Amino acid sequence: MASASIEEANALLNWKASFANQTQSRLPSWNLLSHKPSTTSPCTWFGIFCNSAGSVIKINISGFGLNSTLHELSFLSFPNLKYVDLSLNSLFGTIPSQIAFLSRLIYLDLATNHFSGEIPPEIGLLTNLQVLYLFENQLNCSIPYEIGRLRSLYDLALSSNHLYGPIPDSLGNLNKLTHLYLYNNSLSGSIPLELGNLTNLLELYIYINRLTGPIPTTLGNLNKLTVVSAFQNNLSGPIPHEIGNLISLTALELSKNQLSGLIPKELGNLISLTYLGLGQNQLSGLIPKELGNLISLTHLHLGQNQLLGLIPEELGNLISLTDLSLSQNQLSGFIPEELGNLVSLINLELWQNQLTGSVPSFFGNLTNLEVIFLSHNKLFGPIPHEIGNLKSLVRLHFDGNNLSGSIPPSFGGLRNLAFLQLDENQLFGLIPEKLGNLISLIYLDLSENKLFGGIPSEFGLLTNLEHLDLSEEWQPSRGEGMGVLRQQLLVAFWFCGETERLGLVLRWWRLDVRQ
């Protein structure tokens, strides 16, 4: 048997001997006596693969819960090793600089372990490396400049560590790179202009860091990009119109930054886009009508900006849209009737704007809706009874408007409804007894309206109700209806009126009687 094979076997056994006792037994085949007493080859051991000469070329022992370090593994003993997958274990300690002895290595996966300390700069000597996965560890260092020497690299994943400092501009040398994952770290500084050299890049994930400065216009060169995710950083300045060149883009997520200026109309060129997230920035001006060209879009998030003007009727072209969030802006005018085309819509958030007009009756045609937030606008007129068609509805928030008329009895058909807020309006009349059909209801706020009469006896069926607010201007009949809730332990109950009008004393968890 070749001496190289003996050396490799001994190196593996020495490493196994360093495992915690409870994990050594997980590799029983790693034993010179386990198969043929006459052989010293490790080639039949679990997770070990050899070439025709009997030398180890691949080690794959992912997901075995191995508890050890790499310091007892002699990397110098494996001159032909090309593939190492030790992911999904409990390996700890630092990554030894001696890993650079694996000069033929193509694939290195140490992800989802407990490695700490630095990424050794010597890793830059592995010039044949095509895949480097170090994500989901506890690495606490800056990204070594030397990684920019790995010009054969296709995939680089350093996400979910404790990395800090700048993104090295040397990464711009990795012109074969297709996937770059640096998210969920503490990286700071600006996005290097040199990333614009990565013309083969398909996915760029740099979200949840501390990156500052502008989005480089050079990213517009990366016309193969399908995903750019940079949310939850401190990026500032305008969104470059060059982003409109990324015609392969399916997801653009830039929310939770400090981006300012206008939304570029060139984003309307991204006809493959399914996800556009620009919320929680400082964007201003109008919503470009060109966004109506994005007919593949399923998620459009523009909330928490400083956008103004009308909601473009062209958004009605987005018939695949499931999630539309325009809340917390300064949008005005009517809700366009073209939104009635959005039959796939599940989540609609338009709250805290300056929208006027009535609540559209066409909402009743959007039968996939689960969430409607129209709170704190300037909407007026009656609530359309067609809302009762939305059998999938879980949350309905119309509070803080000028809605009038009565509460539609058709609401009684919303048996999946858990949250109903109609407070701070001008609603009048009786509380519909059919609201007692809302067996999923957890939160009900009808306060600050002009309702009168008793609590319907049917409310005794609302066994999931935790919050009921009828405070301010509700005028109950004397003692009427309160007994129906006697057996329910409400987390909160608010009532405004004369105490003696409550009738029976109830066993509330919390009873707040506002005088």
N, C-alpha and C positions, 0 to 999 in steps of 0.2 A: 504494500500500500504506500502511495506517495507520501513523503514526509510532510508536504503541504497539508494534506488531509488530516494527518495526525495533529499537526499544530492547530488547525481550525477546530477539531474536536475538543482538544484540551482547552482552547480559549473559550469555547461555549460552556464547557463543564465548569471552568473556573468562574465564569459569570453566573451560572446557575447556582453555584455554591454561595454566592453573595445574596441570593434571594431570601426574603423573610421565610421562615420555616413553613408557614402555611401555604406559600405559593410554590415552593420547590416541587411539590407533588403534582402540580398541574402540567408538568412536562415529563411524564414518566419515561417516554421513549428516549429522552436525552440521557442515555446510559450506554456505556461501551459494551455492556453484557446483555443488552435488552433484545438483540436479534441474533446475530451470529457472533459467537465468542471469538472467532478468529479475525473479525474485522474491527478496525478503528475508525471507519468512515462515519461521518455524521449525516451522510446523504439520505439515509432512511428515517432520520429523526423528524418528528412533527415540526412543520414550519420551516424546514431547511431544504433548500433546493440547490443542486449542483450541476455543473457542466459535465460534458462527456469525459473530462479528465479527472472528475471526482473532486473538484474544488468548489467551495460554496460561492454561489452567485446571488442567492436570494434568501433573506430571512423575513418571514412573515408570521409573527406571533401577536397579532392584534387582538385586543379584547380578552386577555387572559387574566386580568387583574394582577399582573406581576408587580411585586413590591420590591424595588431595588434601585440602585443608581446605575449609571453607565461606566463608572470609574473602574470597575473590575473587568470590563470587556476590552480585550486587546485588539484594537482596530487594525494594528499593523499586521495581525495574523491573517487578514482577509484581503489578499491582493487582487482578487477577481470579483469582489462583491459589488453588485450593481443596484440591488433593490433591498431597502430596509423599511419594514413597516412594523413599528412598535406602538402604534396608536392604541388608544382606549385601554390603557393600563394604569397602574399607580406608580409609575417611575418618578423619581424625584432627584433632587440635587441639580448640579449644573450640567450643561452639555459640554463634554470634554473637548478641548481644542484638538486632541489627537484624532478626532473624527475626520480631520483633514487628510489622514493617511488613506482613506477610502477613495483613492484617486479615480477609480472607474465608476463611482456611484452616479446613478441616473435618477433614482427615486429615493427620497428620504422623508418618512412620515413619523414624526414624534408627537403628533397632535393628541390632545385630550389626555394629558398626564399631569404631573405636578412639578415639572421642571422649573427651576428658578434661576436667578442670576442673569448673566448676559448671554447674548447670542455670540459665540466666539467669532472674532474677525477672521480666523483661519478658515471659516466655512467658505470664504471667497475663493479658496484654492480648489474647490470641487467644481472645476470648470465644465465637467460633463453633465452636471446636475440639470435635470429637466423639471422636476417637481420637488418643491420644498414646503412641507406642511409642519408648522410649529404652533398652530392655533390652539386655543384653550389650554394654556399652561399658566404659569405664574412668572414668566420672564419679566425682568425689571431692568430695563436698559434702553439705550437708544438703538435704532436700527443701524447696524454697521455699514459704513460706506462701502466696504468690500463686497457686499452682496451685489453691487453693480458690476462685478466681474463675471457673474454667472450668466454669460451671454447665451447659453443654451436653454435657459429657464423658460418654461411655458406657464407654470402655475406657481404663484408665491402667496402663501397664506400665513400671516402672522397675527391674525385677529384674536381678540379676547385674551389679551395678556395685560401687562402693566407697562407697555412701551411708552417712552416719552421722547421729547426732542423732535427735531424736524424730520420730515420725509426726505431722505438723501436724494439730491438731484442725480446721483449716479444711477438711480433706478431707471432713468431715461435711456441708459445703455442697453436695457434688456429688450431689444427690439423683436424678440420672438414671443414675448409675454402675451398670454391671452387672458389670464385671470389674476387680478391683484386684489387681495383681501387684507386690509389693514384696519378694519373697523373694531370698535369697542376697545380702544386703548386711550392713552392720554397724549397723543401726538400733538405737537404745536407747530407754530410757524405757518408759512404759506404753502399752498400746493405748488410744487415745482413746475416751472414752465416746461422743463424737460420731459414731463410725462406726455407732452404732445408728440414725442418721438415714438411712442409705443403704438405704431400704426396697426399692429395685429391684435390689440387689446379688445376683448369682448365684454369684460365685466370689471367695473371699478367700484369697489366698496370701501369707503373711507368714513363711514358714519360713526357717530358717537366718539368724537375726539375733541381736541381743542384747537382746531385749525383756524387760522385767521387770514385776513386779506381777501383779495378778489378771486373769483373763479377764472383761471387762465383762459384766455381766448384760444390758446394752442390746443385745448381739448377739442375744438372744432375740427381738428385734423383727423381725429380718430373715428373714421366713418364706418368702422366695423363694430363699434360699441353697441351693445344691446342694453346694458344697465349702467347707470351712474347713480350711486347712492351716497350722498354726502350730508344727510340730515344730522341735526343736533351737533353742530360745530359753532364757530363764531365767524363764519364767512361773511364778508361785507361787499358793498358795491353792487353794480348791476349784474343781472344775468346776461352773459355775452350773447349777442344775436348769433354768433357762430355756432352755438349749440343747435341751431336750426339745421346745420349741415349733417347732423348725426341721424341719417335717415333709417338706420337699422335699429334705433333706440326703441325699446319696449317699456322701459321704466326710467323715470327721472324723478328722483326724490331729493329735494333741496330744502325741506321744511326745517323749522327750528334753527334758523340762522339769523343774520342781521342784513340780509340782502335788501337792496333798495332800488328805486327807479321803477320803470315800467316793465310789465311782462312783455317780452319780445314777441311781436306778431309772427316772427319766423318759427316759433314753436309749432305753428300750424302746419309746418312741413313734415312733422314727425308722425307720419300717417300709420306707423306700426305701433305707436305708443299705446300702452294699456293702462299705465299708472303715471299720473302727474301730480306730484306733491310739492306745493310751494307755500304751504301754510306756515303761520307763525314766523313771518318775516316783517319787513317794513316796505313792502311793495305798494306802489301807488298808481294812480291813473285808472284807466278803464280796463275791463276784461276784454282782451282782443277777440273780435268776432271770429278770427281765424282759428281759434280753438275748436270751433264747430266742424273743422275738417278732420278732427281726430276720431274717426268713426269706429276705431277699435278700442277706444278708451273705456275702461271699466271703473276707474277711480279718478276723481278730480277734486283735489283738496287745495283751496285757495283761501281758507279761513284765517282769521287773525292777522290781517294786513291792513292797509289803508286804501283799499280799492273803492272807487266811487262810480257813479253813473248807473246805467241800467244793466240788468242781467241780459246778456245778448240772446236774442231769440234763436240764434244759430246753435246754441247749446242743445236745442231740441233735436239736432241731427245725431246726437250721441246715443243711439238707440241701444248700445251695449252697456251703458253706464249703470252701475249698481250703487255707487257711492258718490254723492255730490255734496261737498261742504264749501259754502261761501260765507259762513257765519263770521261775526265780529269784524265787519267792514263798514263802509259808509254807502252801501248800495241803496239806490232809490228806485222809485217807479213801481209799476205793477209786476207781479210774478207772471212772466210771459206764458201765454197759453200753449206755446210750442213745447214747454216742458211736459205737457200731457203725452208726448210721444215716447217718453222715457219709461217704457213698460217693464224694463228690467230693474228699475230702481228699487233698492232695498233701504238705503239710508239717505235722508234729505235733511240737510242742516242749513237753514237760512237765518238763524236767530241773530239778534243784536245787529240789525241794519236799520235802514230808514224806509223800508218797503211800505207801499201804500196799496189801496184797493182792497178788494175782498179776498178771502180765502177761496182759491179756485175750486169749482165743483169737479174739474177734471181729475183732481187728486183721487177721486173715487175709482178711476179707471186703472190706477197704478197699484194693482192688487198684490204685487210682491213687496210693497212697502212694509217695513218693520219699525222704522223710526222716522218721525217727523218733528223737527224743531223749527218753529216759526216764532219763538218767543221774542219779546222786546223789539217789535217793529211798530208800524203805524197802521196796521190792518184794521179794517172796520167792516161793519155789516154782519149778517148772520153766519153761523158755522154751517156749511153745506151738509145736508143729511147724507150725501153720497160718501162722506167719510166712513159711514157705517159699513161700506162694502169692503173695507180693508181688513179682512179676517186675519191677516198675519201680523197686524200691528201690535207692537210691544210697548212702544213709547210714543205718546202724543203730547206735545208741549205747545200750547197756544197762548201762554200767559204773557202779560205785559203788553197787550194791544188795546184796541178800542172796539172789540167785537161786541155785538148786541144780539138781541133776540134770545130765544130759549136754547137750552142744551138739547140737541136732537135726540129723541128717543132711540134713533137708529144706532146710537153708540152702544146700546145693549147687546149688539151682535159681535162686539169686539172682545171675544172671550179669551184672547191671548194677551190682552192689554194689562201691563203691570204698572205703568206710570201714566197718570192723566193729570195734566196741569192746565187749568182754565182760569186761574186766578188773575187779578188785576185787569179785568175787562168791565164791560157794561152789561153782562148777561143778566136776565131777569126771569121771573117765573119760578115754577116748582122744580125741585130736583127730580129728574125722571126716575120713576120706580124701576125702570129697566136697567139702570146702572147696577142694580143688584145682581144682574146676570154676569157681571165682570169678575168671574171667580178667580182670575189670576191677579187681580188688582192688589198692589202693595202700597202704592202712594197715590192719594187723591187730594188735590188742592183746588177748592172752588171759592176760595176767600176773595174778598174785595170785589164783589159783584153786587147785584141787586136781587139776589135770590130770596125766596120766602117759603113758608110752609115747613112741614116736618121732615125729619129724616125718614125716607121710605122704609117700611118694615122689611122690604127685600134686602136691605143692607145687612141684615143678619146672616146672609149667605156669604158675605165677603170675609171668609175665614182667613185669608192671607193678608188682610189689610193691616199695615203697620203705622201708616201716617194718614190722618184725616184732618184737613184744615178747612173750617167753615167760618173763620173769623171775619171781623169787620162788619159788613152790612147784611149778613144773613139774619132774617127775622123768623125764628121758629114759632110754630104754634106752641102754646103752653104745655111743656112736658111731652109733647108728641114725638114719638119715634125714637126717643133716646134709649128706651128699654131694649130695643132690638139688638143693641150692641153690648148688652150686659155681660155676655160670656166671652167677649173678645178682649184680649190683652193688647191694646194699641200701644205702640212705642210712643206716639205723640198724638194728642188731640187738642185742637185749638178751636175756641168758640169765643165770640165777642157778643156780649149782651148782658142782661141782668141775670145774676147767679140763680135766682129762684126759678127762672124759666127753664132751667136744665131738667127739672123733674127729678127722676131717680138719681141717687148718688151711685156712681158706677165704680167698679174696681179697675181704674186705668193704671197702667204703669206710670204715665205722666199725664196730668190733667192741667192744662194751662188755660185759665179763664181770664181773658183780657177785659178789663173794665174800660 
